[in-house]
Amino acid sequence: MIRARRLRHTGPIVLSGDLYHFRESRTLRRVPTFNYSEAESFQSIDKVEALIKETHATLWIEHDKALAETLKKAPQFYD
């Protein structure tokens, strides 16, 4: 199931999991060669991108070190 988590003050957030490893993967619509199925990966990409557009969610690419450095760390939090 793909869904955006709506936080009261932060708004909707989607965590990329392993869908995207890098920002460039999203920008260039690239799928890692080690993925099980390129076609299924693109289906997932399309679903996630539609969700982001529909909900105006922020996407967090969890492998993105630059993004991770900007996010709040405990004891701070998002709500």
Secondary structure, DSSP 8 states (H G I E B T S, - for coil): ----EEETTTEEEEE-TTS-SSHHHHHHT---TTSS-HHHHHHHHHHHHHHHHHHT-EEE-TT-HHHHHHS--TT----
